[in-house]
Each structure stands twice: as structure tokens, then as C-alpha cells.
Amino acid sequence: MTKKKKRGGNSAQYSELKRLIQEVLSGPRGKKMSHRQVIKQLGVHDKKTKHTVKSILIELNTKKPRGDRSRTGALSDKEIIGKVDFVNPRFAYIVSDEMEEDVMVKAENLLNAFDDDEVR
């Protein structure tokens, strides 16, 4: 006879795994980790637990506050005029005298702007 597979999850294991993931992620601020790095740090080897780790990471990522997502500070209340500098087909920088650092913008957010166009 074959063994029956256990059905249903164990919420105690899920919450413990979630706590361990939060401990791993609470390390040095600013250090980004991929799901594979988290799995390796936890020492997980079975496929089901790896999938659970990915699910928990997605859940934690959607719950975190979004706040300031730009590298140069909050830009939503200030308009900047600058020139588009395409780096590659995926993104470009807006170069402006008003800012110390250039602002990176994904190509899909540039609407119809081309290289060297002046934008606001």
C-alpha cells in the first residue's frame, strides 16, 4: 500500500516560517535579497517549503508601506524640466540642472518622448 499524502497546511509551521523570513529580512538595511538568497539562508531544500517561502515573500512585499520609492526623494510635489537621455530601450534618465542626480524613468512611462526631448 502507498502512504496517503497529508492534506491541508499547518498554520503553526506557516507562522513560524514567516517569523524566520522576517528575521532574515530584518538584517542590514538597504541590502536587497532575492527569494533564492532567503531560501538558502533558511536552509530550505524541499519544493513545497520553497513555494511557501515565495508566497510569504509576496505577501510581505504587498503589505509593506510604499512611501517614498524614488532614489532622490519625493518628487511628486515638484515638477522638473529636463532632457531625456535614453540609456537603452528599457529606461532613460531625465537630466536636469535643477537636480543633483538624474532621475531614472522606465521607457513605458515616457509616453512619446525621444532622446534629447525636453520634458516636464
Secondary structure, DSSP 8 states (H G I E B T S, - for coil): -------S--HHHHHHHHHHHHHHHTSSTT----HHHHHHHHT--SHHHHHHHHHHHHHHHHHS-----SSSS--TTS---EEEEEEETTEEEEE-TT-SS-EEEEGGGSTT--TT-EE-
